[in-house]
Amino acid sequence: MLDSNQTATVADRRPVPAELDALVIGTGFAGLYQLHQLRDMGLKVHACDTAKDVGGTWYWNRYPGAKFDSEAYIYQYLFDESLYKDWTWSERFPGQREIERWMHYIADRLDLRRDISFSTTITNASFDETTGLWTVETDKGDTVLARYLIGCTGMLSAPLEDRFPGQASFKGKIVHTGRYPKGGLDLEGKRVAVIGTGATGIQVIQTIAPEVEHLTVFVRTPQYVLPMKNPKYGPGEAAWYKDRFDELKANIPHTFTGFEHDFENTWADLTPELRREVLEEIHADGSLKLWLASFAEMFFDEEVSEEISEFVREKMRARLKDPRLIDILVPKKGDYGFGTHRVPLETHYLEAYLRDNVEAVSVRDNPIAEIVPEGVRLEDGTVYEVDTIIMAVGFDAGSGALARIDITGRNGMKLAEEWGKDIRTTMGLMKFGFPNLFMTGAPLAPSAALCNMPTCLQQQTEWITECIGAMRASGHDVIEPTEEGESDWVKHHDETANATLIAKTNSWYTGSNVPGKPRRVLSYTGGVGTYRDKCDEMARNGYPSFAMTKAGVPADA
């Protein structure tokens, strides 16, 4: 269900210039910074966004309880010290409204809006091998010629809205969390269903439980959860993190996950007692540190994975107490290991199920069959009557957003068709067969899932900017990955990913949440710092996995 205010008339929007050096798709974290960098380089650059304003993820995800689970002071642009320090966060993990205000601050501070067309969706793009230009069309009738097309479309921005038969028949309101109405929904006194208990569903459930008449949560895959500690920030806390700007800028880009902390403990070096002390201490931090900075062995060693998983299960069972709820909500030994799925932070999420007005319904062995006018019908025929359905059912991650645009490369190659056969990219930055199409948050880079997004998106947009600069300096205007270079990266990516337990788990990390999607670990698992080093090496050595040419000249000429 889309907010009726998310569509504007042609007269309300800024027109898209007919000729550009670069067209950026999306004005979230990556798109804003990419626009800023290329404009500073002197390029004629413009950005388009379906939304009515900047923000990307933080524009669309307005569902109750939406907030950071990266600490605010690291979910930041680090290229400008004054930009960083002139904004002060109110708490460790701020909510969507504050985050959106911050995105507006960025856009206004850098004067970016004058080069953005909002309420404008890119519908198709075709590459002309003779001119070396992209012809891009929008839903508003614009036709644009651009040398470079840069997809900053987000790794979780293609919502899976049509998930169940009969959705159109539902007589109440049904909404996907990724398209939650800007004005919100009136849930007070309503019978509400939430489908899905991933990170988003958990935030919704814990937030709305006290206000609805009755909440029915449909649980398919139990989640390992970590409690969030979210202290308010006053002048002292703000001064503390702002004084660390140089330290954070130097450290964060080189850690394994792009967060402040890194893996400092080795499982085999510690006694069982010391391991427990480390786990208890990190668990008490109230952040994602247990997942991202405790023991790296949990991603490779099944015995270590099981011990840490049992530690988290124990913490969850102690809070739930009820055997039936434990059976539905706590992962079981053998399901999957802690950290091989996205790990959610929560605030009294488990306690929400102890309320009289909240019911957990397992659909693991009795799945949802369809949506009927009255509510949700399970396979065994049981119907749960509700007034509102909130679908926290996920996204077509990594590849989904760009694949939903009709993008045609060389020789009539269609991006959606290529990714429908096999999810392949070169370093998550470009795709063989699609010259001058750059990507951020795309498959086979850490930014597809396993990274503090700002860390990785800054690095990728900076690499793209430097690459375009190198091309211009050398007199070239077309760049494309070589087939061999792409195969080398895919091989390295797979060897790295397949050594982890992540590759053995069904989740959106492997694309298994989308029927028919080719299976591959979407995110590079070699570490954010390692990925950065490989990208830097690629540029330093003259881009050996890429071919640079002049427009109209074959790459092998």
Secondary structure, 3 states (H helix, E strand, C coil): CCCHHHCCCHHHCCCCCCEEEEEEECCCHHHHHHHHHHHHCCCCEEEECCCCCCCCHHHHCCCCCCECCCCCCCCCCCCCHHHHHCCCCCECCCEHHHHHHHHHHHHHHCCCHHHEECCCCEEEEEEECCCCEEEEEECCCCEEEEEEEEECCCCCCCECCCCCCCHHHCCCEEEEHHHCCCCCCCCCCCEEEEECCCHHHHHHHHHHCCCCCEEEEEECCCCCCEECCCCECCHHHHHHHHCCHHHHHHHHHHCCCCCCCCCCECHHHCCHHHHHHHHHHHHCCCCCHHHHCCEHHHHCCHHHHHHHHHHHHHHHHHHHCCHHHHHHHCCCCCCCCCCCCCCCEECCHHHHCCCCCEEEEECCCCCEEEEECCEEEECCCCEEECCEEEECCCECCCCHHHHCCEEECHHHCEHHHHHHHCCCCECCCECCCCCCEEECCCCCCHHHCCCCHHHHHHHHHHHHHHHHHHHHHHCCCEEEECHHHHHHHHHHHHHHHCCCHHHHCCCHHHCCCCCCCCCCCCCCCCCHHHHHHHHHHHHHCCCCCEEEECCCCCCCC
